[in-house]
Amino acid sequence: MTGETSPLDPAEKVDLWRQRYFEAQAAAEEFVLGEHGEEGLAGWIEANSRITAELLRAQRPDGVSATDHFMTRLQRQLMLYDSAVSTEPHPSGTVLRNVDCGILRYRKEAARAGVVLTFKSPCGYCQDLNSAIATRYVEPDVTVSCEQAGDGCTWRAEHPHAPGEDAAGSPHRGRAAD
């Protein structure tokens, strides 16, 4: 290879980073599964979730709850792959809808191009990993769950009861005067 190279434009950089991340992730998955099987994959998720939760704790902006930080991170991760993502605040928490997962689409395109994929679908791994991160990171009274929906998923981060309600779901009325 000779001659001058021209700089990559921003879109080319994004595509290249996606490709490099995909290659590194696929290599790690193949290695762990090949050397250690499903048990090794569970260990990989355990280590990855621990490391990520520690990083999130160190990076959380002041005034932002761990739950909001986690959901924003998840949304931004999905947006890196041009997923069709929206969030909806609910009294009990936040719902993140991923109606067209760019990660799944990217992997389907790679498979059509001849790339051998470790997993038939990345969804189980993604859900297991992000659920494990949430378990280690979000507030203890918050439940994070995910439901598969076609070529996407719906993530929920919910408090056991909405703010301003008691555990039975009744509105707080305040303390009666004596």
KEKE-3310 file (N, C-alpha, C; in steps of 0.2 Angstrom, whole numbers, plus 5000, padded with zeros to 4 digits):
npx = (5004:5003:5006:4997:4985:4968:4958:4946:4928:4916:4905:4911:4920:4911:4905:4917:4921:4910:4911:4924:4921:4911:4919:4928:4920:4913:4925:4928:4917:4917:4929:4928:4916:4921:4933:4927:4914:4896:4896:4907:4903:4893:4901:4909:4899:4896:4908:4909:4898:4900:4912:4907:4896:4904:4911:4901:4896:4907:4906:4894:4884:4882:4867:4859:4850:4855:4847:4841:4853:4858:4847:4848:4861:4859:4850:4858:4868:4860:4857:4869:4869:4859:4847:4829:4823:4814:4809:4798:4791:4784:4773:4778:4791:4803:4800:4808:4808:4813:4810:4815:4829:4845:4857:4854:4850:4862:4870:4862:4865:4879:4879:4873:4883:4893:4899:4903:4893:4893:4882:4865:4856:4859:4851:4848:4860:4863:4852:4854:4866:4864:4854:4861:4870:4861:4856:4867:4869:4858:4846:4842:4828:4822:4816:4822:4818:4816:4808:4806:4802:4797:4808:4815:4815:4808:4812:4810:4811:4807:4799:4794:4782:4773:4780:4775:4765:4759:4765:4755:4749:4741:4737:4748:4742:4747:4750:4737:4730:4732)
npy = (4994:5010:5028:5043:5044:5048:5056:5048:5051:5057:5047:5036:5033:5030:5018:5010:5009:5002:4990:4986:4984:4974:4964:4962:4958:4947:4938:4937:4930:4918:4913:4911:4903:4892:4888:4886:4883:4884:4887:4895:4906:4911:4915:4925:4934:4938:4943:4954:4961:4965:4973:4983:4989:4994:5004:5012:5017:5025:5034:5040:5054:5069:5070:5062:5048:5031:5022:5030:5033:5021:5017:5027:5024:5012:5015:5024:5015:5006:5016:5018:5009:5013:5010:5009:5018:5023:5031:5031:5039:5033:5032:5022:5020:5019:5015:5008:5007:4997:4996:4992:4984:4989:4982:4969:4969:4973:4962:4952:4957:4955:4941:4938:4943:4933:4931:4921:4918:4918:4917:4912:4922:4938:4942:4935:4935:4949:4953:4945:4950:4964:4964:4958:4968:4979:4973:4974:4987:4997:5005:4997:4994:4994:4986:4979:4974:4964:4961:4952:4957:4954:4961:4968:4974:4977:4986:4988:4998:4998:5004:4997:5002:5017:5033:5043:5034:5022:5005:4997:5003:5014:5031:5042:5051:5059:5063:5062:5076:5077)
npz = (5000:4995:4994:4998:5011:5013:5026:5036:5034:5045:5045:5040:5050:5060:5055:5054:5068:5073:5066:5070:5084:5083:5078:5088:5099:5094:5092:5106:5111:5103:5108:5122:5122:5115:5122:5135:5135:5138:5152:5153:5146:5155:5165:5158:5156:5169:5174:5165:5168:5181:5179:5170:5178:5189:5182:5177:5190:5193:5183:5184:5182:5193:5202:5194:5194:5197:5190:5180:5173:5169:5160:5151:5146:5140:5130:5122:5118:5110:5100:5094:5084:5076:5080:5081:5094:5108:5123:5137:5150:5165:5178:5187:5183:5169:5152:5139:5122:5109:5094:5082:5081:5079:5081:5080:5066:5060:5063:5055:5042:5042:5043:5030:5022:5024:5036:5050:5063:5081:5089:5086:5087:5094:5105:5117:5124:5125:5133:5144:5149:5150:5160:5170:5173:5177:5188:5197:5197:5197:5208:5223:5225:5212:5198:5184:5168:5153:5137:5123:5107:5092:5080:5090:5106:5123:5136:5154:5168:5184:5198:5214:5218:5212:5214:5228:5231:5243:5248:5245:5234:5236:5236:5244:5258:5267:5284:5296:5305:5323)
capx = (5000:5008:5003:4993:4978:4963:4955:4939:4923:4913:4901:4915:4923:4906:4905:4923:4921:4905:4914:4929:4918:4908:4924:4931:4915:4913:4931:4928:4912:4920:4935:4925:4912:4926:4937:4924:4907:4891:4898:4912:4899:4890:4907:4910:4893:4897:4914:4908:4893:4904:4916:4903:4893:4909:4913:4895:4896:4912:4904:4887:4883:4879:4860:4856:4849:4858:4842:4841:4859:4858:4843:4851:4867:4856:4847:4863:4871:4856:4857:4875:4868:4854:4840:4823:4822:4810:4808:4792:4791:4778:4773:4782:4798:4804:4800:4812:4805:4817:4806:4819:4836:4851:4862:4851:4850:4869:4872:4859:4869:4885:4878:4872:4890:4897:4902:4900:4891:4893:4875:4860:4853:4862:4846:4848:4866:4861:4847:4857:4872:4861:4850:4866:4873:4856:4856:4873:4870:4852:4844:4839:4821:4820:4817:4824:4816:4816:4803:4807:4796:4799:4815:4817:4813:4805:4815:4806:4814:4801:4799:4788:4776:4774:4782:4768:4760:4762:4767:4748:4747:4736:4741:4750:4738:4750:4748:4731:4731:4729)
capy = (5000:5016:5034:5047:5042:5053:5055:5046:5056:5054:5041:5030:5032:5026:5011:5006:5007:4997:4984:4983:4982:4968:4959:4960:4955:4940:4934:4935:4925:4912:4910:4909:4897:4886:4886:4885:4882:4889:4889:4901:4912:4914:4918:4931:4939:4940:4948:4960:4965:4968:4979:4989:4992:4998:5010:5016:5020:5030:5039:5043:5062:5071:5072:5057:5041:5025:5019:5034:5033:5014:5017:5031:5021:5007:5019:5026:5009:5004:5021:5018:5004:5016:5006:5014:5018:5028:5030:5033:5039:5030:5033:5017:5020:5021:5010:5009:5003:4996:4992:4989:4983:4990:4977:4963:4971:4973:4955:4949:4959:4952:4934:4938:4944:4927:4931:4916:4921:4914:4916:4913:4929:4942:4945:4932:4938:4956:4953:4943:4955:4971:4963:4957:4975:4982:4970:4976:4995:5001:5005:4990:4994:4995:4980:4980:4968:4965:4957:4951:4959:4954:4962:4973:4972:4982:4986:4992:4999:5000:5004:4992:5007:5024:5038:5046:5029:5017:4999:4994:5006:5019:5037:5045:5056:5063:5061:5066:5080:5074)
capz = (5000:4995:4993:5003:5013:5015:5032:5035:5036:5051:5044:5039:5056:5064:5052:5056:5075:5074:5063:5075:5090:5082:5077:5095:5103:5091:5094:5113:5112:5101:5112:5128:5121:5112:5128:5142:5134:5141:5159:5152:5144:5161:5169:5155:5158:5176:5174:5161:5171:5186:5177:5168:5184:5192:5177:5178:5196:5193:5178:5184:5183:5199:5202:5190:5197:5194:5185:5174:5170:5166:5154:5145:5143:5136:5124:5118:5115:5104:5095:5090:5079:5072:5082:5082:5101:5111:5130:5139:5157:5167:5185:5191:5180:5162:5147:5133:5117:5104:5089:5076:5084:5074:5083:5076:5059:5058:5063:5050:5037:5042:5041:5023:5019:5025:5043:5054:5069:5086:5092:5080:5089:5100:5110:5124:5127:5127:5138:5150:5151:5153:5166:5176:5174:5180:5195:5201:5197:5198:5215:5225:5224:5205:5194:5177:5164:5145:5134:5116:5103:5085:5079:5095:5113:5127:5143:5159:5174:5188:5206:5216:5218:5210:5219:5230:5233:5248:5245:5242:5228:5237:5236:5251:5260:5272:5291:5298:5311:5329)
cpx = (5004:5003:4999:4987:4974:4960:4948:4934:4920:4908:4905:4918:4918:4906:4911:4923:4916:4908:4919:4926:4915:4913:4927:4926:4914:4919:4930:4923:4914:4925:4932:4921:4917:4930:4933:4917:4902:4892:4903:4908:4896:4895:4909:4905:4894:4903:4912:4903:4896:4908:4912:4899:4898:4911:4907:4894:4901:4910:4898:4887:4880:4871:4856:4856:4853:4853:4842:4847:4860:4853:4845:4857:4864:4853:4852:4867:4867:4856:4863:4874:4861:4847:4835:4821:4818:4810:4801:4792:4784:4778:4777:4789:4798:4803:4804:4810:4810:4814:4809:4827:4841:4856:4860:4851:4857:4871:4869:4863:4875:4885:4877:4879:4895:4900:4899:4899:4891:4887:4870:4857:4857:4858:4847:4854:4865:4857:4850:4862:4869:4857:4855:4869:4868:4856:4861:4873:4864:4851:4841:4832:4818:4821:4817:4822:4816:4811:4805:4801:4798:4807:4818:4815:4811:4808:4811:4811:4809:4802:4793:4781:4778:4776:4775:4763:4763:4763:4760:4746:4742:4740:4742:4745:4741:4747:4742:4733:4728:4724)
cpy = (5006:5022:5037:5044:5048:5051:5052:5051:5053:5048:5035:5028:5028:5019:5007:5004:5002:4990:4981:4981:4975:4962:4957:4956:4947:4935:4932:4930:4919:4909:4907:4903:4891:4884:4883:4883:4887:4891:4895:4907:4915:4918:4925:4936:4942:4945:4954:4964:4969:4974:4985:4992:4996:5005:5014:5020:5026:5036:5043:5051:5063:5072:5067:5051:5036:5022:5023:5033:5026:5014:5021:5028:5015:5010:5021:5021:5007:5009:5021:5013:5007:5012:5011:5013:5024:5026:5034:5033:5037:5031:5028:5017:5022:5014:5012:5004:5003:4992:4989:4989:4984:4984:4970:4964:4970:4966:4951:4951:4956:4945:4934:4939:4938:4927:4925:4919:4916:4912:4916:4920:4932:4943:4942:4935:4945:4957:4951:4947:4961:4970:4962:4964:4979:4980:4973:4984:4999:5001:4999:4989:4994:4988:4982:4973:4969:4959:4957:4953:4960:4956:4968:4970:4979:4981:4991:4992:5002:4999:5000:4996:5014:5028:5042:5041:5025:5010:4995:4998:5012:5026:5039:5051:5061:5061:5065:5070:5077:5078)
cpz = (5000:4994:4999:5005:5015:5022:5031:5037:5042:5051:5043:5046:5061:5062:5054:5063:5076:5071:5068:5082:5089:5081:5084:5099:5100:5093:5101:5114:5109:5105:5118:5127:5119:5118:5134:5141:5138:5148:5158:5150:5150:5165:5165:5156:5165:5177:5170:5164:5177:5184:5174:5173:5188:5188:5177:5184:5196:5188:5179:5186:5190:5198:5197:5194:5194:5188:5179:5170:5166:5159:5149:5142:5138:5129:5119:5115:5109:5098:5091:5084:5075:5074:5082:5090:5103:5119:5132:5147:5159:5175:5189:5188:5173:5158:5141:5128:5111:5098:5083:5078:5079:5075:5079:5069:5057:5058:5057:5043:5036:5040:5033:5019:5020:5032:5047:5061:5075:5089:5086:5081:5095:5106:5117:5127:5129:5133:5145:5153:5154:5159:5172:5177:5178:5188:5200:5201:5199:5206:5217:5224:5217:5202:5187:5173:5157:5142:5126:5112:5096:5084:5084:5102:5117:5134:5148:5165:5179:5195:5208:5216:5215:5215:5221:5232:5239:5244:5242:5236:5229:5238:5243:5252:5265:5279:5293:5304:5317:5332)
residu = (MET:THR:GLY:GLU:THR:SER:PRO:LEU:ASP:PRO:ALA:GLU:LYS:VAL:ASP:LEU:TRP:ARG:GLN:ARG:TYR:PHE:GLU:ALA:GLN:ALA:ALA:ALA:GLU:GLU:PHE:VAL:LEU:GLY:GLU:HIS:GLY:GLU:GLU:GLY:LEU:ALA:GLY:TRP:ILE:GLU:ALA:ASN:SER:ARG:ILE:THR:ALA:GLU:LEU:LEU:ARG:ALA:GLN:ARG:PRO:ASP:GLY:VAL:SER:ALA:THR:ASP:HIS:PHE:MET:THR:ARG:LEU:GLN:ARG:GLN:LEU:MET:LEU:TYR:ASP:SER:ALA:VAL:SER:THR:GLU:PRO:HIS:PRO:SER:GLY:THR:VAL:LEU:ARG:ASN:VAL:ASP:CYS:GLY:ILE:LEU:ARG:TYR:ARG:LYS:GLU:ALA:ALA:ARG:ALA:GLY:VAL:VAL:LEU:THR:PHE:LYS:SER:PRO:CYS:GLY:TYR:CYS:GLN:ASP:LEU:ASN:SER:ALA:ILE:ALA:THR:ARG:TYR:VAL:GLU:PRO:ASP:VAL:THR:VAL:SER:CYS:GLU:GLN:ALA:GLY:ASP:GLY:CYS:THR:TRP:ARG:ALA:GLU:HIS:PRO:HIS:ALA:PRO:GLY:GLU:ASP:ALA:ALA:GLY:SER:PRO:HIS:ARG:GLY:ARG:ALA:ALA:ASP)
# end
